[in-house]
Amino acid sequence: MEAYVVDLEQALQTAHETAWGRLRTSEKRMKRDYVLKVYSRTLEEGDLVYVLDTATVKRKCRKLSPSWKGPGIVIKKLSPYLYRMKTKAAVMVANHDRLKKCVDRDIPLWLSRYREKFRSPVSEGEAIPVSPAMAGGEPPPPRQTLLCPPHPQEPR
């Protein structure tokens, strides 16, 4: 009986060491793969990009919806990770990990025109197109949404 217990303890100790060794190698491999995937995407002003669309719309199938919005253009690099970009509908700030470089051959006409304006040197009298909120002017009036229809007026 004594020999059985000693053999069992040795077998458990060997299994424990083997499991820990495999766990360490798996941990190193996972860290290596993570570091390879998460790298800083450096974008320059004027680059064409897509932005990851994580918004969900009620009663729409997220699985079949496009996951990228765009293309858009990088207007300004705010920090090594933040970029101000313009799409056809809006100007937004996005993190580098939500942006993907656009390598399409055909780009929309509005984007190619904006890109030419962006890349051409600006003369002193010419203004760069910006939204009123970016220019420091008055912000646009808030949107009014009606939650329920107005009550009909009572007769007098």
ABEGO torsion letter per residue (X at the ends): XAAAAAAAAAAAAAAAAAAAAAAAAAAAAAAAAAAAABBBBBBBBGBBBBBBBABBBBGBBAAABBABBOBBBBABBABAABBBBBBAABBBBBBAAABBBBABABBBAAAAAAAAAAABBBBAABBBBBBAAAAGBBBBBBBBBBABBBBBBBBX
